[in-house]
């Protein structure tokens, strides 16, 4: 798929930006090059290739899931304007 100056001019109009003819030609060439690369990548046979979450097959080290602080809910809710059954009550903002 090739992009030409008229396509860039339409996009510039929609984006409400001003672009010179030289910049439009340069942008059209750059976008066309990217789209050509995408076409080249789509032509590769990927049958039998399993998807990967990370190209290096790295594993993230995780910390232990343990409680590190005491429960202070009562103290925090003691200064709240309105609390009911351990929940903060707020004014309704959407009707």
Secondary structure, 3 states (H helix, E strand, C coil): CCCCHHHHHHHHHHHCCCCCHHHHHHHHHHHHHHHHHHHHHHCCCCCCCCCCCCCCCCCCCCCCCCCCCCCCHHHHHCCCCCEECCEECCCCCCC
